[in-house]
Amino acid sequence: MTDDSSPAARLRHELADELLAQGRIVSPAVDKAFRTVPREMFVPAGTPLDVVYSVDSPVITKTDEHGAHISSVSATYIQARMIEMAALAPGMAVLEIGSGGYNAALLAEVVGSDGHVVSVDIDAEITKRANDLLDVAGYGGRVTVVQADAQHPLPGFEPFDRILVTVGAWDVLPAWLDQLTAGGILVVPLRLNGVTRTIAFRRRGNHLVSVDVELAGFVPMRGEGAHTERTFLLPDRHGKHIKLQFDTEIPEPITGLDSVLATGPVSVWSGVTIPNGVSFADLHLWFAAFLPGFCRVGADPATDLASQLGRTWFPFGVVRDDAFAYLAVRPALNGGGVEFGATAYGSHGQAAGTALTEQVQAWDLHGRSSEPAFEFWPTGSRPVPPPGRSAVLTKQHGAVSISWPEAD
Ligand SMILES: C[S@@+](CC[C@H](N)C(=O)[O-])C[C@H]1O[C@@H](n2cnc3c(N)ncnc32)[C@H](O)[C@@H]1O
């Protein structure tokens, strides 16, 4: 298909080597696919080859009128992981939700000539582009590209063995369950109270059970399944704003917060530490599951908060009645690493800070040493989460349980 001594081919093999070394590729079929499909044919002309073949750079292919990214060829590390998570086998029928061309070609390589790939995108410009590029790259007969909102089932196709959702979803749609075979696997980046996890779910009877999980963000779903977070702007003394983003509802009465930044801050420390360089992404998920009033926090660049922290986005916060607190860290007293705490505002700031640090302590005791499991229970079924510490998040079309097994 391409000259094997070309710079692109050399980088393609180097990329596959790196994904293998990182454990993102584990199976020979996926390795072969990454060494075969010419990714440079699926990105906009002029994209530098080192970007095309990087592990972690998506290549943006479309932005909206506000500059927000609405389509991309995803980063190779997450494409590799999602294909591995799907546990594909030759001859399978696969549905890809969100098109670009490249990922569909990788899928076609893995399922082979007896398999079939259908790729659906809501955007006619994207499907035309994907279709044309797949034709030119020689995959036209192996991938069917359809323009439709993936909110609805695709007419004319048998159920799929695997469904890979390559766009950020807030819910597991009935159409996806309807189109998934018994025992089939759905891989989906799912938003869970503001925190996204890409989850491979296997269908078990009337519900889905997670079999693998990865950390990754995606452009959000458009169309009927689009989800809008609720934003509350907290004014500071300069008239600039701190932005509190809630998953579905703004806690009432939040207007009690209007002058909250005038009181405080107070610090509350948890005694829980973490070494430098160790991810605490699971703490965010724990908050999303168990901390009422949980929100994401951002700030105008000119706010005191932004200048204090040297950045405009910082992890997570909580609103409790007329008080607000955000997750803070300080150097750990006994050597390397940091201690988690809360910086809190308002006359009841201490209570909001304590609510947050109590969940840090609960995570330390019951969450940090185990991996959470996820289940999806469609509307009409009753969620029965596995034993352990569980939260059930209500969705429009069912419920997601997140469970941390009890430590021995
Ligand atoms: C990250 S891109 C897909 C990348 C592609 N799978 C690849 O890596 O080559 C996400 C795509 O999802 C599409 N999308 C958003 N909402 C959708 C919906 N409701 N139904 C189908 N496609 C949707 C967007 O138009 C966008 O092209």
The ligand as a Gaussian input file, in Angstrom:
#p B3LYP/6-31G(d) Opt

LIG

0 1
 C      -13.244000      11.839000      17.960000
 S      -14.197000      11.897000      16.493000
 C      -14.127000      10.247000      15.875000
 C      -12.761000       9.797000      15.544000
 C      -12.634000       8.561000      14.714000
 N      -13.282000       7.416000      15.324000
 C      -11.161000       8.235000      14.473000
 O      -10.415000       8.155000      15.441000
 O      -10.750000       8.081000      13.341000
 C      -15.841000      11.977000      17.136000
 C      -16.914000      12.048000      16.068000
 O      -18.171000      11.790000      16.667000
 C      -19.145000      12.445000      15.878000
 N      -20.417000      12.539000      16.600000
 C      -20.786000      13.435000      17.545000
 N      -22.047000      13.194000      17.936000
 C      -22.499000      12.142000      17.221000
 C      -23.745000      11.436000      17.171000
 N      -24.771000      11.787000      17.935000
 N      -23.864000      10.402000      16.307000
 C      -22.819000      10.050000      15.502000
 N      -21.633000      10.679000      15.505000
 C      -21.453000      11.707000      16.362000
 C      -18.503000      13.785000      15.578000
 O      -19.087000      14.381000      14.435000
 C      -17.041000      13.406000      15.396000
 O      -16.707000      13.292000      14.040000

